[in-house]
Amino acid sequence: MSKLHLVFGGRVKDPRGLDFDLKTIDLVGIYDSFAAAEEAWRGKAQASVDDAEMRYVVVHLHRLLEPESEGISRPKTNA
Protein backbone atom coordinates (compact mmCIF):
# COMPACT_ATOMS: atom_id res chain seq x y z
CA MET A 1 0.00 0.00 0.00
CA SER A 2 1.21 3.50 -0.79
CA LYS A 3 1.89 5.84 2.08
CA LEU A 4 -0.81 8.38 1.32
CA HIS A 5 -0.71 11.94 2.64
CA LEU A 6 -3.46 14.55 2.56
CA VAL A 7 -2.60 18.26 2.41
CA PHE A 8 -5.27 20.75 3.35
CA GLY A 9 -5.65 24.10 5.00
CA GLY A 10 -8.02 26.85 5.88
CA ARG A 11 -8.81 29.61 8.30
CA VAL A 12 -8.41 28.73 11.99
CA LYS A 13 -10.18 30.38 14.92
CA ASP A 14 -6.95 30.58 16.94
CA PRO A 15 -3.54 30.71 15.17
CA ARG A 16 -2.10 28.44 17.89
CA GLY A 17 -4.62 25.67 17.22
CA LEU A 18 -6.19 23.49 14.56
CA ASP A 19 -9.86 24.43 14.94
CA PHE A 20 -10.65 25.04 11.26
CA ASP A 21 -13.57 27.02 9.90
CA LEU A 22 -14.98 24.29 7.66
CA LYS A 23 -16.37 26.83 5.19
CA THR A 24 -12.81 27.86 4.30
CA ILE A 25 -11.19 24.43 3.84
CA ASP A 26 -8.77 24.27 0.91
CA LEU A 27 -8.17 20.64 -0.14
CA VAL A 28 -4.76 20.79 -1.77
CA GLY A 29 -4.44 17.11 -2.66
CA ILE A 30 -3.49 13.55 -1.79
CA TYR A 31 0.11 12.49 -2.37
CA ASP A 32 1.87 9.13 -2.41
CA SER A 33 4.97 10.31 -0.57
CA PHE A 34 5.72 12.61 2.31
CA ALA A 35 8.22 14.52 0.16
CA ALA A 36 5.56 15.38 -2.42
CA ALA A 37 3.05 16.30 0.31
CA GLU A 38 5.63 18.45 2.07
CA GLU A 39 6.41 20.30 -1.16
CA ALA A 40 2.71 21.04 -1.72
CA TRP A 41 2.26 22.04 1.94
CA ARG A 42 5.29 24.33 1.84
CA GLY A 43 4.04 26.12 -1.27
CA LYS A 44 0.62 26.79 0.23
CA ALA A 45 1.97 27.69 3.67
CA GLN A 46 4.52 30.12 2.27
CA ALA A 47 1.90 31.74 0.03
CA SER A 48 -0.25 32.48 3.11
CA VAL A 49 2.54 33.37 5.55
CA ASP A 50 1.22 36.92 6.04
CA ASP A 51 -2.20 35.66 7.16
CA ALA A 52 -1.89 34.36 10.74
CA GLU A 53 -5.34 32.77 10.59
CA MET A 54 -4.53 30.55 7.58
CA ARG A 55 -2.96 27.20 8.32
CA TYR A 56 -1.97 24.23 6.18
CA VAL A 57 -1.25 20.71 7.44
CA VAL A 58 -0.11 17.30 6.21
CA VAL A 59 -2.19 14.34 7.41
CA HIS A 60 -0.61 10.89 7.26
CA LEU A 61 -3.57 8.98 5.81
CA HIS A 62 -1.61 5.73 5.79
CA ARG A 63 -1.41 5.90 9.60
CA LEU A 64 -5.18 6.23 9.83
CA LEU A 65 -5.82 3.42 7.34
CA GLU A 66 -3.33 0.96 8.82
CA PRO A 67 -2.47 2.16 12.34
CA GLU A 68 -0.85 -1.13 13.43
CA SER A 69 1.72 -1.02 10.62
CA GLU A 70 3.19 2.25 11.91
CA GLY A 71 3.63 1.04 15.48
CA ILE A 72 0.59 2.95 16.70
CA SER A 73 -1.16 0.77 19.22
CA ARG A 74 -4.81 1.13 20.09
CA PRO A 75 -6.19 0.12 23.48
CA LYS A 76 -8.03 -3.16 23.34
CA THR A 77 -11.57 -3.11 24.60
CA ASN A 78 -13.16 -5.93 26.54
CA ALA A 79 -16.24 -7.05 24.69
N, C-alpha and C positions, 0 to 999 in steps of 0.2 A: 504494500500500500504506500502511496506517496505521502510525504509529510506535508499536508495541506496547511496553509496559513491564510487567514482572512485579514485584510487591512480595511479599516473603516475609521471614520471620525465624525465629528459634529460639535455642536455648541454644548458646553457643559455649564451647569449651574454654579459650580465652584471650581476655579482653575486648579485647585489642589486635589480634586476628586475625579471620579469617572461617572457621575450622574448625568447622562446625556439627555438632551432635549430630543426626543425621538422624531420630532418634525424636521430636524435639521441633519439627520444622519446622511452621511456621504459614504456609500459603499464603493470603495476603491477597487477591490477585486479579491480573487482567491488565487494563491500562488502555490506552486509545487516545491518551493524551497524557501528557507528563511532568508537567504541572500536576496532573492527576487522580491520577497515581501518587504524586507528592510529598505530596499532601494525605492519601492513605491511609497512606503511610509515616510521615508526621509524627504522625498520630493514634496509630498503633501504637507508635512509638518513644517518644512522650511518655507513653503509658500504662504503659510498662515502664521508665521512666527510673531508678527506684530499684533495678532489678535489673541489675547490671553484666554479668551473663552472658547477658542477652537482647540480641539485635541484630536490627535490621530493615534491609533493603537494597532498592534499586531496581535491577533489571537491565534494560538496554536491549535487549529482544529483537530489535528491528528491526536493531540492529547485528550481532547474531549471524546473522540470517536473510539480510541483504544487506550484508555487510561492505564491499564495494567502493563502495556508494553513500554511505557515511559518511566516505570518505577513509582507511579502514583498509586498508593494503596487507598482503598475505600474501606471504611469500617463495615464489618459484616454484621448484618442484623439477624437476630434470632427470630425465626418464623414459627 
